[in-house]
Amino acid sequence: MPDAVQRLDLDERPDAATITSLREQASTDAVSVEAHFPAEDTQKRLVVSPRGTVVLLNDVSEETFNQSQSAEEIADALRG
């Protein structure tokens, strides 16, 4: 049985192309994808569900992006 979550380490904040790729990977593999990336003085996690929902996490949930939101919108929010 495959893992319920695939974990990745990114060298930088995910851009729109990376978010699109993570959504496709999660959907294709039918698992959530958790990507760790550096952000200012901390490490953050972006969790992408197989349905396309994206959640930005630190120690607690910061923000959730529904599947209707574009990868560009999410990437812009991560820069803010």
C-alpha positions as CSV (number, residue, x, y, z in Angstrom):
1,M,0.0,0.0,0.0
2,P,1.5,3.4,-1.0
3,D,2.1,6.1,1.6
4,A,-0.7,8.4,2.4
5,V,1.6,11.4,2.1
6,Q,4.6,12.0,-0.2
7,R,7.1,14.4,1.4
8,L,9.4,16.7,-0.6
9,D,12.0,19.3,0.3
10,L,12.1,22.4,-1.9
11,D,15.0,24.9,-1.9
12,E,12.8,27.9,-2.3
13,R,9.1,29.0,-2.0
14,P,7.0,27.2,-4.6
15,D,6.1,29.2,-7.6
16,A,2.9,28.8,-9.7
17,A,4.5,26.1,-11.9
18,T,5.6,24.1,-8.9
19,I,2.2,24.3,-7.3
20,T,0.6,23.1,-10.5
21,S,3.1,20.2,-10.6
22,L,2.3,19.3,-7.0
23,R,-1.4,19.3,-7.7
24,E,-0.9,17.1,-10.7
25,Q,1.3,14.7,-8.7
26,A,-1.2,14.5,-5.8
27,S,-4.0,13.8,-8.2
28,T,-2.2,11.3,-10.3
29,D,-0.8,9.4,-7.3
30,A,-4.0,9.8,-5.2
31,V,-2.0,10.9,-2.2
32,S,-1.4,14.2,-0.4
33,V,2.0,15.8,-1.2
34,E,3.8,17.8,1.6
35,A,6.5,20.1,0.4
36,H,8.8,21.8,2.9
37,F,10.4,25.1,2.0
38,P,12.3,27.9,3.7
39,A,10.5,31.1,4.5
40,E,12.3,34.0,6.3
41,D,13.3,32.6,9.7
42,T,11.3,29.4,9.6
43,Q,10.5,26.3,7.6
44,K,7.0,26.1,6.2
45,R,5.0,23.2,4.6
46,L,2.6,23.3,1.7
47,V,0.2,20.3,1.7
48,V,-1.6,19.5,-1.5
49,S,-4.5,17.1,-1.4
50,P,-5.5,14.8,-4.3
51,R,-8.5,17.0,-4.9
52,G,-6.3,20.1,-5.4
53,T,-6.8,21.8,-2.0
54,V,-3.6,23.5,-0.9
55,V,-2.9,24.2,2.8
56,L,0.0,26.4,4.0
57,L,1.3,25.3,7.4
58,N,3.8,26.5,10.0
59,D,3.2,25.1,13.5
60,V,-0.5,25.5,12.9
61,S,-2.6,26.0,9.8
62,E,-2.1,29.5,8.4
63,E,-4.2,29.5,5.3
64,T,-6.1,27.1,3.0
65,F,-6.5,27.5,-0.7
66,N,-9.4,25.7,-2.3
67,Q,-9.1,23.8,-5.6
68,S,-10.9,26.7,-7.4
69,Q,-8.0,29.0,-6.6
70,S,-5.3,29.2,-9.3
71,A,-1.7,28.2,-8.8
72,E,-0.8,31.9,-9.6
73,E,-3.1,33.1,-6.8
74,I,-1.5,30.7,-4.3
75,A,2.1,31.6,-5.4
76,D,1.2,35.3,-5.0
77,A,-0.1,34.7,-1.5
78,L,3.1,32.8,-0.5
79,R,5.2,35.9,-1.5
80,G,3.1,38.1,0.7
